[in-house]
C-alpha cells in the first residue's frame, strides 16, 4: 500500500472528518507531502476540504466523499403499457380531474 492509499484510508476511517494538521501527524508524513496528497485526492473527487482552525492556526477539515450506489432506475411505476404518465416531470399544480394532459392520456389508454 502506498502512502496516498494509506492517507485516503485514514481519512475514510473518520466519517466526520480529520483536521489536516492532525492528518499528517497521524499519517507520519511531513506537512508539505500531506498537502500534495490532499490536493490530489480532492482533485480526484475522493475528499472535500473546508477551511477550519485548530488552536488559532489555519488548517482544513478533510472529509471523505461518500458515493451513493448507482442503482438501475425502474420506471415501471410511471408507465402504463408503453406510455409515460403525463404527470411525470410535470410542474403544474393542477386538479387531476381537470387536467387536460391527464385526460388525453387516459383516453389513449382506453382506446389502445
Secondary structure, 3 states (H helix, E strand, C coil): CCHHHHHHHHHHCCCCCEEHHHHHHHCCCCHHHHHHHHHHHHHCCCEEEEEEEECCEEEEEEEECCCCCCCCCCCHHHEECCEECCCCCCCCCCCHHHCHHHHHHHHHHHCC
